[in-house]
Amino acid sequence: MNITDKNIDGGKAFDWGKTSADYARFRDIYPQEFYDKIIGRNLCVEGQSVLDLGTGTGVLPRNMYRYGAKWTGTDISKEQITQARTLSVGMDIAYFDVSAENLDFPDDSFDVVTACQCFWYFDHVKLEPELVRMLKPGGRILLLYMAWLPLEDRIAGASEALALQYNPAWSGAGETVHPIVIPEIYGQDFEPVYHEEYLLHVPFTRESWHGRMKTCRGIGASLNEQEILSWEREHIRLLSEIAPAAFTVLHYGAVAELKMVR
C-alpha cells in the first residue's frame, strides 16, 4: 500500500509491503538495553494489555512477549502483518492489518499503547481521541525510537550519503539526538511523565547492516526494483572498502511516556 505525506520525503510515495521480507530478516535489531528501558518503567509486563501501533513485523510484541503482557499489534501493511504472524507462531499475539486511525477496539481495552519508530506517520487529530477511548483510566502511551547517528558514526554516515544519492528527498537522514516530539493535541488528555535519550552501540555484520539500510524508508520502501539493485551493488562495494566483517554502529535510543489524566 503506497503512503504519501507532504511532510515525509517531499511527498514521495513509500510502501512498507515492498520490503516486508527483508524487514522480517534484518530489522529485529534492538539491543536488550532498549527493552530494559520499557521494563524499567513497569510497562508491557504481566497483568497489562498492550496495543502496539505500527507493529510492522511484530518486533516489539515478539521480544516483549516473555514479560507476560497480553499483546495486540496493528499495522496498515498487510504484508508486514503476514510476516508478524509467521514470526510469532507459538505466541498468543493478535495481529490486525488496519491503520491506526481506523481502530475499533472496545472502550477501556488497553493499559498501554506503544508506538515504536512510527508515531510521526499518524493523523493525530483522528488518533488521539481514539486512544483516549481505548485506554483504561490512567492508561499510558509509550513512544519508542532508535536511530543511527550519521554525523558521529563513519559507516552510518557513508551509507546514508549513498542512500541520499538515490533518494535525495528522503527526510529520514541527518538524525541527531533529541527527545521524541509529542504533538500538541495530546496535551488535552495526557501529561508527560518521563522521557530519556541514550546512546547505543548496535552490532552488525556487513550483511546485516546492508539489510538494515535496504529496509529503510528511503531505499526498499521507496525506490523501484532497478534502483534498488543499483544501490545494492554500490553499497556492498562501499562496505567492503570501509567496514570490517563485524562492527558496531552508534545509535541513540529514545523513550517518552504519557499518562492519561482521567
Disulfide bonds with the S-S distance in Angstrom:
none
